[in-house]
Amino acid sequence: MKCAFDCVFYYVSNLERSIRFYSEVLGLKLVSSGSIARFDLDGVLLELVPTGDESKLGGAGNSRVCLAVPELDLAVRELQAKGVSTGDIQTVTNGRFASFRDPDGNELVLWQTV
């Protein structure tokens, strides 16, 4: 089988609200919107797919979108100033990170390599 990478996606309950969150709060570039919304993350497509099935919301699986930031403390403060609740900053061997959730409970991670 031959295959190629296509995208990463999250289910959302309200597409317009999610577009505002990802573009205005996170500053991601909206590439297209219609029945789904597509954002460009350094050449990787992040898609938001609307669903009426609440069991699909919140990203209960093991995948997370990690956003690299040059200064984690500043990025966390910026999100908090926009009303986004973040987890505590945690340090691991090769970096630091803090988690937060979009309006549908999908987890995202801010990551700073050290």
Secondary structure as GFF3:
##gff-version 3
##sequence-region A 1 114
A	DSSP	beta_strand	8	12	.	.	.	ID=ss1
A	DSSP	alpha_helix	15	20	.	.	.	ID=ss2
A	DSSP	pi_helix	21	25	.	.	.	ID=ss3
A	DSSP	beta_strand	29	33	.	.	.	ID=ss4
A	DSSP	beta_strand	37	41	.	.	.	ID=ss5
A	DSSP	beta_strand	44	50	.	.	.	ID=ss6
A	DSSP	three_ten_helix	54	56	.	.	.	ID=ss7
A	DSSP	beta_strand	65	68	.	.	.	ID=ss8
A	DSSP	alpha_helix	72	81	.	.	.	ID=ss9
A	DSSP	beta_strand	90	92	.	.	.	ID=ss10
A	DSSP	beta_strand	95	101	.	.	.	ID=ss11
A	DSSP	beta_strand	107	113	.	.	.	ID=ss12
###
